[in-house]
Amino acid sequence: MTFGFASASIIDLIATQEGTGDKNCDDHFLLIYGDPTKAEQSHVIIPTSDSQYYIAGVSDGELLIVKFKSNGDTLWAVTSDIFEDNGRIILFDLKEDRSGFLIGSGYHRLNNILTGYVYKFDPLNKTFLWVVKKNNLGPLEIVEDVYPDKYVITGFVDNCDEGIILEINKDTGVVNKSTALKIGGCQEFNSSVVVDGFLYLSGRYTNRTISSFDRMRIALSKFDLSGNEIWTKLYLQDAFNVNARVYEGDLNIFNDEIAILGWGDHDGIDANNMDVFLMATDFDGDIKWAKRYVLNPTYSFRALTMVTNS
């Protein structure tokens, strides 16, 4: 039995249940959680180490964390107003660390000022242990918890001037180190994976010439676990002489290859001329294969997540 989840406007949780042999999803249920008098959105749903689920998002401008059973019964819900203003707050990522604590990250925007944040939450006592706020940082992703004494968070400086890696002390929330990568006009780290003691980060690189979009490429970087860059490589189009607007959407490991999902305009900068791209590299960043799927849409879209069929 498997469960799949997604968020949709005011509905906080949609769950579909698939039988082991039926691929038509004929058996399913719809669970609506929340207060209809509040503006609520779910952003992340993850399984817990005790076979339950966490849902995290926003309720009337406050951070929301809910723990619930696989049948949809709510165990508890907590909200917190960490900014105490009328700005827009978005939760971008949520992970459970090896000790059972929750690490959340995202960004807040007020008067066009972007502030990235990271928090550590104790689900046993239902308390926020610390919150880190960093000005001018965009969406922040939490790297897999493989470090003994620190959390590693990736993202980018507002207006994507450079990719950023933050190293935060697990106990105190103090930012011990901030590493920036700037190889052109605009860098953005979006997805991460740790393999054999190395951190691989994918995102987008833009060598701005005419606009913010004309030299946008999928990028893959390799770092050691101390934050030292080993290499960065760009893919699918000439990075310096050809107009193309290609975004990175997701990164994963399949069959001992680094698989990258992307979307965009391979031959220009038209936001309504989007194709989907799948590619794979080895662990040295050398491309193994790449595919382009021409969908001919009449609207703009994004390709955000890859899943296996297993």
GIFENNOR-V429472 format. One record per residue. N is the residue number from 1. SS is DSSP state (A for helix, B for strand, O for the rest). PSI is psi in whole degrees, -180 to 180 (none if undefined). D_CENTER is the distance of its C-alpha to the mean C-alpha in Angstrom with 2 decimals. Layout:
n:N ss:SS psi:PSI d_center:D_CENTER
n:N ss:SS psi:PSI d_center:D_CENTER
This chain:
n:1 ss:O psi:131 d_center:26.20
n:2 ss:B psi:153 d_center:22.49
n:3 ss:B psi:138 d_center:20.41
n:4 ss:B psi:145 d_center:17.60
n:5 ss:B psi:151 d_center:15.83
n:6 ss:B psi:160 d_center:14.45
n:7 ss:B psi:154 d_center:14.86
n:8 ss:B psi:112 d_center:17.44
n:9 ss:O psi:-122 d_center:18.88
n:10 ss:O psi:-25 d_center:21.16
n:11 ss:B psi:126 d_center:20.97
n:12 ss:B psi:-29 d_center:18.67
n:13 ss:B psi:125 d_center:18.70
n:14 ss:B psi:128 d_center:19.78
n:15 ss:B psi:131 d_center:20.63
n:16 ss:B psi:139 d_center:22.39
n:17 ss:B psi:125 d_center:24.58
n:18 ss:B psi:136 d_center:25.71
n:19 ss:O psi:163 d_center:28.97
n:20 ss:O psi:-27 d_center:29.21
n:21 ss:O psi:-15 d_center:31.22
n:22 ss:O psi:116 d_center:30.68
n:23 ss:O psi:3 d_center:28.04
n:24 ss:O psi:-3 d_center:28.96
n:25 ss:O psi:38 d_center:27.14
n:26 ss:O psi:-34 d_center:30.49
n:27 ss:O psi:118 d_center:30.01
n:28 ss:O psi:168 d_center:27.28
n:29 ss:O psi:160 d_center:26.96
n:30 ss:O psi:124 d_center:25.34
n:31 ss:O psi:126 d_center:24.56
n:32 ss:O psi:122 d_center:24.24
n:33 ss:O psi:142 d_center:23.35
n:34 ss:O psi:-178 d_center:23.85
n:35 ss:O psi:116 d_center:26.43
n:36 ss:O psi:-12 d_center:27.47
n:37 ss:O psi:-4 d_center:28.80
n:38 ss:O psi:155 d_center:25.43
n:39 ss:O psi:108 d_center:22.47
n:40 ss:B psi:143 d_center:19.74
n:41 ss:B psi:138 d_center:16.27
n:42 ss:B psi:137 d_center:14.12
n:43 ss:B psi:-33 d_center:10.34
n:44 ss:B psi:138 d_center:9.57
n:45 ss:B psi:128 d_center:12.27
n:46 ss:B psi:152 d_center:12.84
n:47 ss:B psi:155 d_center:16.25
n:48 ss:O psi:167 d_center:18.26
n:49 ss:O psi:-16 d_center:20.58
n:50 ss:O psi:28 d_center:23.52
n:51 ss:O psi:29 d_center:22.67
n:52 ss:O psi:-159 d_center:21.57
n:53 ss:B psi:149 d_center:18.32
n:54 ss:B psi:139 d_center:16.31
n:55 ss:B psi:136 d_center:15.06
n:56 ss:B psi:144 d_center:13.53
n:57 ss:B psi:-139 d_center:13.65
n:58 ss:B psi:139 d_center:16.35
n:59 ss:B psi:111 d_center:20.11
n:60 ss:O psi:46 d_center:22.35
n:61 ss:O psi:3 d_center:20.27
n:62 ss:B psi:150 d_center:19.85
n:63 ss:B psi:140 d_center:17.05
n:64 ss:B psi:132 d_center:17.67
n:65 ss:B psi:128 d_center:17.41
n:66 ss:B psi:137 d_center:19.41
n:67 ss:B psi:133 d_center:20.61
n:68 ss:B psi:161 d_center:22.34
n:69 ss:O psi:167 d_center:24.19
n:70 ss:O psi:-19 d_center:23.50
n:71 ss:O psi:2 d_center:26.26
n:72 ss:O psi:-7 d_center:24.56
n:73 ss:O psi:131 d_center:26.84
n:74 ss:B psi:132 d_center:25.34
n:75 ss:B psi:-46 d_center:26.03
n:76 ss:B psi:164 d_center:25.01
n:77 ss:B psi:139 d_center:22.93
n:78 ss:B psi:138 d_center:22.32
n:79 ss:B psi:156 d_center:21.54
n:80 ss:B psi:133 d_center:21.54
n:81 ss:O psi:88 d_center:22.05
n:82 ss:O psi:-15 d_center:20.73
n:83 ss:O psi:-24 d_center:21.48
n:84 ss:O psi:49 d_center:24.65
n:85 ss:O psi:-170 d_center:24.75
n:86 ss:O psi:17 d_center:24.20
n:87 ss:O psi:170 d_center:20.98
n:88 ss:B psi:127 d_center:17.89
n:89 ss:B psi:134 d_center:15.23
n:90 ss:B psi:131 d_center:11.67
n:91 ss:B psi:125 d_center:9.64
n:92 ss:B psi:-34 d_center:5.89
n:93 ss:B psi:153 d_center:5.66
n:94 ss:B psi:132 d_center:8.96
n:95 ss:B psi:150 d_center:10.85
n:96 ss:B psi:126 d_center:14.62
n:97 ss:O psi:-179 d_center:16.29
n:98 ss:O psi:-18 d_center:19.48
n:99 ss:O psi:3 d_center:21.69
n:100 ss:O psi:1 d_center:20.25
n:101 ss:O psi:154 d_center:18.76
n:102 ss:B psi:134 d_center:15.51
n:103 ss:B psi:123 d_center:13.09
n:104 ss:B psi:153 d_center:11.01
n:105 ss:B psi:157 d_center:9.36
n:106 ss:B psi:-151 d_center:9.12
n:107 ss:B psi:162 d_center:11.83
n:108 ss:B psi:139 d_center:15.33
n:109 ss:B psi:127 d_center:17.56
n:110 ss:B psi:126 d_center:21.35
n:111 ss:O psi:41 d_center:23.95
n:112 ss:O psi:20 d_center:21.40
n:113 ss:B psi:124 d_center:20.54
n:114 ss:B psi:134 d_center:16.91
n:115 ss:B psi:120 d_center:16.34
n:116 ss:B psi:151 d_center:13.31
n:117 ss:B psi:153 d_center:13.75
n:118 ss:B psi:137 d_center:13.25
n:119 ss:B psi:156 d_center:15.46
n:120 ss:B psi:128 d_center:17.20
n:121 ss:B psi:135 d_center:18.74
n:122 ss:B psi:104 d_center:21.74
n:123 ss:O psi:-21 d_center:21.84
n:124 ss:O psi:-45 d_center:25.45
n:125 ss:O psi:-3 d_center:26.79
n:126 ss:O psi:48 d_center:24.17
n:127 ss:B psi:148 d_center:23.87
n:128 ss:B psi:121 d_center:21.41
n:129 ss:B psi:-38 d_center:22.51
n:130 ss:B psi:158 d_center:21.05
n:131 ss:B psi:129 d_center:18.79
n:132 ss:B psi:132 d_center:17.95
n:133 ss:B psi:132 d_center:17.81
n:134 ss:B psi:123 d_center:17.57
n:135 ss:B psi:147 d_center:18.91
n:136 ss:O psi:25 d_center:17.58
n:137 ss:B psi:139 d_center:14.03
n:138 ss:O psi:-163 d_center:11.15
n:139 ss:O psi:134 d_center:7.54
n:140 ss:O psi:131 d_center:7.08
n:141 ss:B psi:143 d_center:5.09
n:142 ss:B psi:123 d_center:7.88
n:143 ss:O psi:148 d_center:9.79
n:144 ss:O psi:139 d_center:11.96
n:145 ss:O psi:85 d_center:15.00
n:146 ss:O psi:-1 d_center:17.67
n:147 ss:O psi:139 d_center:19.24
n:148 ss:O psi:-32 d_center:22.33
n:149 ss:O psi:8 d_center:22.32
n:150 ss:B psi:154 d_center:19.06
n:151 ss:B psi:140 d_center:15.35
n:152 ss:B psi:127 d_center:13.41
n:153 ss:B psi:136 d_center:10.59
n:154 ss:B psi:155 d_center:9.39
n:155 ss:B psi:-141 d_center:9.08
n:156 ss:B psi:158 d_center:12.07
n:157 ss:B psi:144 d_center:15.31
n:158 ss:A psi:142 d_center:15.97
n:159 ss:A psi:16 d_center:17.26
n:160 ss:A psi:46 d_center:15.21
n:161 ss:O psi:-33 d_center:18.43
n:162 ss:O psi:150 d_center:16.96
n:163 ss:B psi:148 d_center:14.01
n:164 ss:B psi:139 d_center:13.98
n:165 ss:B psi:120 d_center:13.90
n:166 ss:B psi:137 d_center:15.02
n:167 ss:B psi:117 d_center:17.13
n:168 ss:B psi:130 d_center:17.98
n:169 ss:B psi:128 d_center:20.99
n:170 ss:O psi:-37 d_center:20.31
n:171 ss:O psi:-41 d_center:23.55
n:172 ss:O psi:-22 d_center:23.95
n:173 ss:O psi:8 d_center:20.60
n:174 ss:O psi:134 d_center:22.21
n:175 ss:B psi:108 d_center:20.22
n:176 ss:B psi:-28 d_center:22.31
n:177 ss:B psi:142 d_center:20.94
n:178 ss:B psi:119 d_center:18.92
n:179 ss:B psi:129 d_center:18.69
n:180 ss:B psi:143 d_center:18.36
n:181 ss:B psi:120 d_center:18.35
n:182 ss:O psi:109 d_center:20.29
n:183 ss:O psi:6 d_center:21.89
n:184 ss:O psi:-143 d_center:22.49
n:185 ss:O psi:-25 d_center:21.97
n:186 ss:B psi:122 d_center:18.20
n:187 ss:B psi:147 d_center:15.39
n:188 ss:B psi:121 d_center:11.62
n:189 ss:B psi:132 d_center:9.35
n:190 ss:B psi:-36 d_center:5.98
n:191 ss:B psi:155 d_center:6.07
n:192 ss:B psi:155 d_center:8.69
n:193 ss:B psi:145 d_center:11.61
n:194 ss:B psi:126 d_center:14.93
n:195 ss:B psi:123 d_center:18.11
n:196 ss:O psi:42 d_center:21.68
n:197 ss:O psi:15 d_center:21.10
n:198 ss:B psi:147 d_center:18.99
n:199 ss:B psi:121 d_center:15.44
n:200 ss:B psi:128 d_center:14.08
n:201 ss:B psi:131 d_center:11.48
n:202 ss:B psi:156 d_center:10.91
n:203 ss:B psi:-146 d_center:10.49
n:204 ss:B psi:152 d_center:13.36
n:205 ss:B psi:135 d_center:16.79
n:206 ss:B psi:120 d_center:19.33
n:207 ss:O psi:84 d_center:22.98
n:208 ss:O psi:131 d_center:24.07
n:209 ss:O psi:-69 d_center:27.63
n:210 ss:O psi:-43 d_center:28.48
n:211 ss:O psi:-173 d_center:25.31
n:212 ss:O psi:-4 d_center:21.63
n:213 ss:O psi:-12 d_center:20.96
n:214 ss:O psi:-18 d_center:23.90
n:215 ss:B psi:44 d_center:22.70
n:216 ss:B psi:127 d_center:18.98
n:217 ss:B psi:152 d_center:18.07
n:218 ss:B psi:136 d_center:15.49
n:219 ss:B psi:149 d_center:15.55
n:220 ss:B psi:129 d_center:15.29
n:221 ss:B psi:147 d_center:16.28
n:222 ss:B psi:129 d_center:17.86
n:223 ss:B psi:153 d_center:18.48
n:224 ss:B psi:173 d_center:20.68
n:225 ss:O psi:0 d_center:19.75
n:226 ss:O psi:1 d_center:21.67
n:227 ss:O psi:13 d_center:19.36
n:228 ss:O psi:127 d_center:21.85
n:229 ss:B psi:132 d_center:20.83
n:230 ss:B psi:-46 d_center:22.70
n:231 ss:B psi:161 d_center:21.90
n:232 ss:B psi:133 d_center:19.74
n:233 ss:B psi:148 d_center:20.42
n:234 ss:B psi:152 d_center:19.98
n:235 ss:B psi:159 d_center:20.43
n:236 ss:O psi:-18 d_center:22.07
n:237 ss:O psi:155 d_center:24.15
n:238 ss:O psi:125 d_center:26.45
n:239 ss:O psi:-12 d_center:24.42
n:240 ss:O psi:-21 d_center:27.42
n:241 ss:O psi:-4 d_center:29.80
n:242 ss:O psi:135 d_center:28.14
n:243 ss:O psi:126 d_center:26.36
n:244 ss:B psi:142 d_center:23.11
n:245 ss:B psi:87 d_center:19.89
n:246 ss:B psi:126 d_center:17.27
n:247 ss:B psi:154 d_center:13.48
n:248 ss:B psi:139 d_center:11.02
n:249 ss:B psi:-36 d_center:8.73
n:250 ss:B psi:160 d_center:8.05
n:251 ss:B psi:138 d_center:9.93
n:252 ss:B psi:171 d_center:12.18
n:253 ss:B psi:122 d_center:15.75
n:254 ss:B psi:126 d_center:18.51
n:255 ss:O psi:45 d_center:22.20
n:256 ss:O psi:31 d_center:21.91
n:257 ss:B psi:154 d_center:20.10
n:258 ss:B psi:112 d_center:16.74
n:259 ss:B psi:135 d_center:15.59
n:260 ss:B psi:133 d_center:13.52
n:261 ss:B psi:139 d_center:12.90
n:262 ss:B psi:172 d_center:13.68
n:263 ss:B psi:158 d_center:15.49
n:264 ss:B psi:-171 d_center:17.98
n:265 ss:B psi:109 d_center:21.65
n:266 ss:O psi:-21 d_center:23.07
n:267 ss:O psi:12 d_center:26.40
n:268 ss:O psi:-153 d_center:25.82
n:269 ss:O psi:26 d_center:23.64
n:270 ss:O psi:119 d_center:24.18
n:271 ss:O psi:-14 d_center:21.23
n:272 ss:O psi:10 d_center:23.25
n:273 ss:O psi:62 d_center:23.87
n:274 ss:O psi:134 d_center:20.62
n:275 ss:B psi:167 d_center:20.63
n:276 ss:B psi:141 d_center:18.18
n:277 ss:B psi:137 d_center:18.09
n:278 ss:B psi:136 d_center:17.75
n:279 ss:B psi:162 d_center:18.77
n:280 ss:B psi:144 d_center:19.30
n:281 ss:B psi:166 d_center:20.49
n:282 ss:O psi:-175 d_center:22.29
n:283 ss:O psi:2 d_center:21.28
n:284 ss:O psi:5 d_center:23.21
n:285 ss:O psi:5 d_center:21.10
n:286 ss:O psi:129 d_center:24.03
n:287 ss:B psi:135 d_center:23.18
n:288 ss:B psi:-44 d_center:24.59
n:289 ss:B psi:160 d_center:24.14
n:290 ss:B psi:142 d_center:22.44
n:291 ss:B psi:144 d_center:22.83
n:292 ss:B psi:129 d_center:22.71
n:293 ss:B psi:111 d_center:22.89
n:294 ss:O psi:113 d_center:24.83
n:295 ss:O psi:-15 d_center:24.34
n:296 ss:O psi:52 d_center:26.45
n:297 ss:O psi:162 d_center:24.68
n:298 ss:O psi:16 d_center:26.34
n:299 ss:O psi:166 d_center:23.20
n:300 ss:O psi:145 d_center:19.84
n:301 ss:O psi:173 d_center:16.79
n:302 ss:O psi:144 d_center:13.29
n:303 ss:O psi:113 d_center:12.41
n:304 ss:O psi:-28 d_center:8.86
n:305 ss:O psi:141 d_center:9.40
n:306 ss:O psi:144 d_center:12.21
n:307 ss:O psi:157 d_center:14.39
n:308 ss:O psi:165 d_center:17.74
n:309 ss:O psi:12 d_center:20.99
n:310 ss:O psi:none d_center:22.30
